[in-house]
């Protein structure tokens, strides 16, 4: 049983990344553009508008699996910042202070920092050494060029 589950880890991790990225993107879109029943944060409003832009951009990167570890690191950090600056003052535990979403996002993104994007990412063919149009493969044949001095 354990071997069968282990074999599917990259796929499940990829699905986790996609769902987490989609949820984070929707948070950013709601903050920046006023979607999904939320009022848009005014442009330049510190820290909410800036956090919304980071959520939107980093969420899309994580969703697609592009620069996943960097985007997840930034996202985890801003969620920790949000938790400690906006929520912790109302109580220690997330259920007390309304900080359940930032806490879960923070730890979910931290997981991606250490485990990477899994499968189903746009960069998966590159990581596996597959063929990506217009990209040279490391260790592949050297294209013909000028010879001699």
RODRENZA-49592 format. One line per field, with one value per residue (C-alpha): x, y, z; residue number from 0. Coordinates in nm, 2 decimals, decimal comma, padded with zeros to 4 digits, m for minus. Layout:
% RODRENZA-49592
px c(X:...)
py c(Y:...)
pz c(Z:...)
k c(NUM:...)
This chain:
% RODRENZA-49592
px c(00,00:00,28:00,46:00,14:00,09:00,45:00,44:00,17:00,34:00,45:00,10:m00,07:00,19:00,12:m00,25:m00,19:00,02:m00,25:m00,53:m00,32:m00,21:m00,57:m00,70:m00,42:m00,47:m00,84:m00,75:m00,52:m00,78:m01,05:m00,82:m00,69:m00,99:m01,28:m01,40:m01,59:m01,79:m01,50:m01,44:m01,11:m00,84:m00,74:m00,43:m00,12:m00,31:m00,04:m00,02:m00,34:m00,31:00,06:m00,02:m00,30:m00,06:00,18:m00,10:m00,21:00,13:00,28:m00,05:m00,04:00,33:00,25:m00,06:00,15:00,45:00,69:00,95:00,75:00,99:01,07:00,70:00,61:00,88:00,75:00,39:00,47:00,65:00,37:00,12:00,34:00,36:m00,02:m00,08:00,15:00,06:m00,31:m00,44:m00,21:m00,31:m00,66:m00,55:m00,28:m00,47:m00,61:m00,96:m00,95:m00,81:m00,95:m00,61:m00,68:m00,64:m00,30:m00,18:m00,28:m00,14:00,19:00,25:00,12:00,36:00,64:00,58:00,62:00,94:01,10:00,92:00,90:00,62:00,55:00,42:00,18:00,39:00,50:00,86:00,83:00,96:01,27:01,33:01,29:01,53:01,25:01,23:01,10:01,07:01,36:01,56:01,89:01,93:02,22:02,47:02,29:02,46:02,66:02,52:02,77:02,96:03,28:03,58:03,95:04,12)
py c(00,00:00,24:00,19:00,26:00,58:00,68:00,63:00,90:01,16:01,39:01,39:01,47:01,73:01,89:01,89:02,04:02,31:02,39:02,41:02,63:02,85:02,89:02,98:03,23:03,38:03,43:03,61:03,84:03,91:03,98:04,23:04,40:04,40:04,37:04,03:03,75:03,99:04,17:04,54:04,63:04,77:05,12:05,13:05,18:05,11:04,96:04,67:04,53:04,64:04,54:04,20:04,16:04,21:03,97:03,71:03,75:03,73:03,46:03,27:03,25:03,14:02,87:02,76:02,72:02,57:02,84:02,96:02,77:02,76:03,14:03,23:03,00:03,14:03,50:03,39:03,20:03,51:03,75:03,52:03,50:03,88:03,90:03,66:03,83:04,19:04,16:03,86:03,77:04,09:03,94:03,61:03,35:03,08:03,11:03,02:03,30:03,57:03,49:03,40:03,05:03,13:03,30:03,02:02,75:02,94:03,01:02,64:02,52:02,74:02,65:02,28:02,38:02,56:02,24:01,98:02,18:02,19:01,82:01,71:01,89:02,21:02,40:02,34:01,97:01,88:02,09:01,93:01,58:01,65:01,64:01,83:02,19:02,37:02,61:02,48:02,30:01,98:01,96:01,70:01,67:01,69:02,00:02,18:02,22:02,54:02,69:02,47:02,56:02,90)
pz c(00,00:00,09:m00,24:m00,44:m00,25:m00,28:m00,65:m00,68:m00,46:m00,75:m00,90:m00,56:m00,49:m00,83:m00,76:m00,42:m00,58:m00,84:m00,59:m00,35:m00,64:m00,76:m00,41:m00,36:m00,70:m00,62:m00,29:m00,48:m00,76:m00,50:m00,33:m00,63:m00,86:m00,62:m00,74:m00,57:m00,35:m00,20:m00,23:m00,41:m00,20:m00,31:m00,52:m00,30:00,02:00,26:00,31:00,16:m00,20:m00,22:m00,06:m00,31:m00,60:m00,45:m00,40:m00,76:m00,92:m00,69:m00,70:m01,08:m01,07:m00,82:m01,01:m01,33:m01,16:m01,28:m01,03:m00,77:m00,49:m00,51:m00,54:m00,26:m00,03:m00,09:m00,04:00,28:00,41:00,34:00,50:00,81:00,81:00,77:01,05:01,30:01,21:01,15:01,34:01,63:01,82:01,86:02,01:01,98:01,80:01,44:01,55:01,80:01,57:01,23:01,09:00,98:00,61:00,65:00,87:00,63:00,33:00,51:00,59:00,26:00,07:00,30:00,20:m00,16:m00,09:00,04:m00,19:m00,52:m00,77:m00,81:m01,15:m01,39:m01,39:m01,70:m01,60:m01,54:m01,89:m01,82:m01,48:m01,63:m01,91:m02,17:m02,48:m02,46:m02,80:m02,85:m02,56:m02,58:m02,37:m02,13:m02,25:m02,59:m02,92:m03,00:m03,30:m03,59:m03,59:m03,73:m03,70:m03,66:m03,63)
k c(0:1:2:3:4:5:6:7:8:9:10:11:12:13:14:15:16:17:18:19:20:21:22:23:24:25:26:27:28:29:30:31:32:33:34:35:36:37:38:39:40:41:42:43:44:45:46:47:48:49:50:51:52:53:54:55:56:57:58:59:60:61:62:63:64:65:66:67:68:69:70:71:72:73:74:75:76:77:78:79:80:81:82:83:84:85:86:87:88:89:90:91:92:93:94:95:96:97:98:99:100:101:102:103:104:105:106:107:108:109:110:111:112:113:114:115:116:117:118:119:120:121:122:123:124:125:126:127:128:129:130:131:132:133:134:135:136:137:138:139:140:141:142:143:144:145:146:147:148)
